[in-house]
């Protein structure tokens, strides 16, 4: 970006200088009208180039903003992914705990059938 600014500072011409440039007349020289028409074309191209440079700079700024958003969203994604993994881990542990409770219930029923009070066991 700084290189572009330095290039802009080094420009010796602008659209008005191109348009207003006058040459000394010499015999056998160029056709003044033809030279003026050519400079009109050069000036128009120069102005178009300046507009394109402005648009390019706006697009670069927009791109930088979008890149920053992408970095932010990627960081959020990583955080959410870790949360999902933690929740999945807790859910799988919860499933194991539920299975253990079912087994305990099954064993307690068997103990009751054998006439043993499971609450009295240590």
C-alpha positions in Angstrom: 0.0 0.0 0.0 2.8 2.4 0.9 4.5 1.7 -2.5 1.3 2.7 -4.3 1.2 6.0 -2.3 4.8 6.7 -3.1 4.1 6.0 -6.8 1.2 8.5 -6.6 3.5 11.1 -5.1 6.1 10.6 -7.8 3.6 11.2 -10.6 4.6 14.3 -12.6 1.4 14.4 -14.6 -2.3 14.7 -13.8 -5.3 14.9 -16.1 -5.2 18.7 -16.2 -1.5 18.9 -17.0 -2.0 16.5 -19.9 -5.0 18.5 -21.2 -3.3 21.9 -20.9 0.1 20.9 -22.3 1.2 23.3 -25.1 3.9 22.8 -27.6 5.9 25.3 -29.5 4.9 25.6 -33.1 7.6 24.8 -35.7 7.4 24.7 -39.4 6.8 21.2 -40.7 5.7 20.2 -37.2 2.8 18.1 -36.1 -0.9 18.9 -36.7 -2.0 20.7 -33.5 -5.5 19.3 -33.8 -4.3 15.8 -34.1 -2.0 16.3 -31.0 -4.9 17.8 -29.0 -7.1 14.8 -29.9 -4.4 12.4 -28.9 -3.9 14.2 -25.6 -7.7 14.0 -25.0 -7.4 10.3 -25.4 -4.4 10.1 -23.0 -6.2 12.3 -20.5 -9.3 10.1 -20.6 -7.2 7.0 -20.1 -5.4 8.6 -17.3 -8.6 9.5 -15.5 -9.9 6.0 -16.1 -6.8 4.6 -14.5 -7.1 6.9 -11.5 -10.7 5.7 -11.0 -9.6 2.1 -11.3 -6.9 2.7 -8.7 -9.5 4.2 -6.3 -11.8 1.3 -6.9 -8.9 -1.2 -6.4 -8.0 0.5 -3.1 -11.6 0.2 -1.9 -11.6 -3.4 -2.8 -8.3 -4.0 -1.0 -9.8 -2.4 2.1 -12.9 -4.5 1.8 -10.8 -7.6 1.4 -8.8 -6.7 4.5 -12.0 -6.3 6.5 -13.3 -9.6 5.1 -10.0 -11.4 6.0 -10.3 -10.1 9.5 -13.8 -11.4 9.8 -12.7 -14.8 8.5 -10.0 -14.9 11.2 -12.5 -14.0 13.8 -15.0 -16.6 12.6 -12.3 -19.3 12.4 -11.4 -18.5 16.1 -15.1 -18.7 17.0 -15.4 -22.0 15.1 -12.6 -23.5 17.1 -14.2 -22.4 20.4 -17.5 -23.8 19.4 -15.9 -27.1 18.2 -14.2 -27.5 21.5 -17.6 -26.9 23.3 -19.3 -29.5 21.1 -16.5 -32.0 21.8 -16.8 -31.3 25.6 -20.6 -31.8 25.4 -20.2 -35.0 23.4 -17.8 -36.2 26.0 -20.2 -35.4 28.8 -23.1 -37.0 27.0 -21.1 -40.2 26.5 -20.2 -40.2 30.2 -23.8 -39.6 31.0 -24.7 -42.6 29.0 -22.2 -44.7 30.9 -23.6 -43.4 34.2 -27.1 -44.3 33.1 -25.9 -47.8 32.2 -24.2 -48.1 35.6 -27.5 -47.1 37.4 -29.4 -49.7 35.4 -26.9 -52.4 36.4 -27.1 -51.3 40.1 -30.9 -51.5 39.9 -30.7 -55.0 38.3 -28.3 -56.2 41.0 -30.4 -54.7 43.8 -33.5 -56.5 42.5 -31.6 -59.8 42.4 -30.4 -59.2 46.0 -34.0 -58.5 47.1 -35.1 -61.7 45.4 -32.5 -63.5 47.5 -33.9 -61.8 50.6 -31.0 -59.4 51.1 -31.5 -55.8 51.8 -29.0 -53.9 49.6 -29.1 -50.8 51.8 -27.6 -52.9 54.6 -24.5 -53.9 52.6 -21.3 -52.0 52.9 
